[in-house]
Amino acid sequence: MTDKLFNTPFEMSLHILLLLGVVDSEFTIERITDYDFIAVYAQDFGFNAPALNGDNGFAFSELTVKRKLMKEAVKDLVLDGLVIAQDSKDGIVYRLSSSGKLMSNRLQSEYALKYCKVIKQVHRRYRNRSDIELSGIINNQSTKAGRR
């Protein structure tokens, strides 16, 4: 057992529960990861919100690791019955089960409330964008950040 909490599948599991709970929709793992990344580094994407995990000069280099952790986390959540996976025209999509909704509603820390507020803003801005467009937006922002 590890005593590490941050940058683990467990931390990403909490993010997934909050994200799917507040948006109440079904998403691909790519969209979940991209929404989460944008929310955590919201200010870099033009949102009036501070970076939830603090300022980090290496934020965009974390994305590859975040994708791996998200895949592990969503797998664990499906196995635990908190998230349901199903086929769709976009590939496999994930949504909360009824027990996942209960768990999501119990997450009420200050961090969770801030995260949910930002996720709502992220979803409003990007809900009509495809997963490919969303990844392109992150890549473009990464290029801009690298030039600073």
C-alpha positions in Angstrom: 0.0 0.0 0.0 1.3 3.4 -0.9 0.9 6.6 1.1 1.0 8.7 -2.0 -2.4 10.4 -2.8 -1.6 12.9 -5.6 -1.1 11.8 -9.2 -2.5 8.3 -8.5 -5.5 6.4 -10.0 -7.3 7.0 -6.7 -7.1 10.8 -7.1 -8.2 10.5 -10.7 -11.1 8.3 -9.5 -12.3 11.1 -7.4 -12.0 13.6 -10.3 -14.0 11.2 -12.5 -16.8 10.8 -10.0 -17.1 14.5 -9.5 -16.9 15.2 -13.3 -19.5 12.7 -14.3 -21.7 13.6 -11.3 -21.8 17.4 -12.1 -22.2 17.1 -15.9 -24.5 14.0 -15.6 -23.6 12.7 -19.1 -21.6 10.0 -20.7 -18.1 10.7 -22.0 -15.2 8.9 -23.7 -12.1 8.5 -21.6 -10.5 11.1 -23.8 -13.1 13.7 -23.0 -13.0 12.9 -19.3 -9.2 13.3 -19.3 -9.3 16.5 -21.4 -12.0 18.1 -19.3 -10.2 17.2 -16.1 -6.9 18.7 -17.5 -8.6 21.9 -18.6 -10.3 22.2 -15.2 -7.2 21.7 -13.2 -5.3 24.3 -15.3 -8.3 26.5 -16.0 -6.5 29.8 -16.0 -4.2 28.5 -18.9 -7.4 28.1 -21.0 -8.8 31.5 -20.3 -11.1 30.7 -17.4 -11.3 33.1 -14.5 -10.2 30.4 -12.0 -6.8 29.7 -10.4 -5.0 26.4 -11.1 -6.7 23.9 -8.7 -3.4 22.2 -8.0 -1.3 25.3 -7.9 0.9 26.8 -10.6 3.1 24.4 -12.4 5.5 25.2 -15.2 5.3 21.6 -16.3 1.5 21.3 -16.5 1.4 20.2 -20.2 4.0 17.6 -19.7 1.7 15.9 -17.1 -0.9 15.1 -19.7 0.6 11.8 -20.9 0.8 10.5 -17.3 -2.7 11.8 -16.6 -4.1 9.8 -19.5 -2.6 6.6 -18.2 -3.8 7.3 -14.6 -7.3 8.1 -15.9 -7.5 4.8 -17.8 -6.5 2.9 -14.7 -9.0 4.9 -12.6 -11.9 4.4 -14.9 -11.2 0.7 -15.0 -11.2 0.5 -11.2 -14.5 2.5 -11.1 -16.1 0.1 -13.5 -14.9 -2.9 -11.6 -16.2 -1.3 -8.4 -19.6 -0.7 -10.0 -19.5 3.1 -9.6 -19.1 3.7 -13.4 -20.9 2.0 -16.3 -19.1 1.4 -19.6 -21.1 1.1 -22.8 -20.5 1.1 -26.5 -21.6 4.1 -28.5 -21.0 5.5 -32.0 -18.0 7.4 -30.4 -16.5 4.3 -28.9 -16.7 3.3 -25.3 -18.4 5.9 -23.1 -18.7 6.1 -19.3 -21.4 7.3 -17.0 -22.1 7.0 -13.3 -24.1 4.2 -11.9 -26.6 4.9 -9.2 -24.0 4.0 -6.5 -21.5 6.2 -8.4 -24.0 9.1 -8.2 -24.4 8.6 -4.4 -20.6 8.5 -4.0 -20.2 11.7 -6.1 -22.8 13.5 -4.1 -20.9 12.7 -0.9 -17.7 14.4 -2.1 -18.2 17.9 -0.6 -14.7 19.3 0.3 -13.7 22.8 -0.7 -11.6 21.4 -3.5 -14.5 19.3 -4.8 -16.8 22.3 -4.9 -14.2 24.4 -6.7 -13.5 21.5 -9.1 -17.2 21.1 -9.9 -17.7 24.8 -10.5 -14.9 24.8 -13.0 -16.0 21.6 -14.7 -19.4 23.2 -15.3 -17.7 26.1 -17.0 -15.5 23.8 -19.1 -18.5 21.7 -20.2 -20.5 24.9 -21.2 -17.6 26.1 -23.3 -16.6 22.8 -25.0 -19.7 20.6 -25.0 -20.2 21.1 -28.7 -16.6 20.3 -29.6 -15.5 16.8 -30.7 -12.9 14.9 -28.7 -10.5 15.5 -31.5 -11.1 19.3 -31.4 -10.7 19.3 -27.7 -7.4 17.6 -27.9 -6.4 20.1 -30.5 -7.2 23.0 -28.2 -5.0 21.5 -25.5 -2.2 20.9 -28.0 -2.4 24.5 -29.2 -2.4 25.8 -25.7 0.6 23.6 -24.9 2.5 25.1 -27.8 1.7 28.6 -26.6 2.8 27.8 -23.1 6.0 26.4 -24.4 6.8 29.7 -26.1 6.4 31.7 -22.9 
